[in-house]
């Protein structure tokens, strides 16, 4: 598609059944969609599945989408909901596996992925200790570099709520860093 076509025009063309328009929209948004799914799930294969499912669901619901609004927050909200559902089903699976591993302690061992440096690994571990909602706002703001307005669209809350959630998340992160990763305090 021509680079001068707006997102609204692409949406209209996609609604009319022009596959190239939908492909252009997918291409524009596939990186942040995958990144959020990966950040929320921590597994590239699961993230890819969620990203693909999000685009399929978005395409199926395209007629209901308000084309005057930006597409990215809507897509990210779909990803967030799908990832939440995946985590729930994974949680049930892990509970069953935990029961099994308690009965068979040597059956499974886990290994951490290496990081480039100790600070990155420690910061990632600190973020992982936060509650899901805190991790999610940190991912959106600092990993996907979204504005508060974009975050509000993704989370389906008011912009002021985003500010307060981000403030609380950073406060919680500071507490974790100060108590468990003091060498990161800079």
Beta strands, then each sheet from edge to edge (+ up, - down):
end
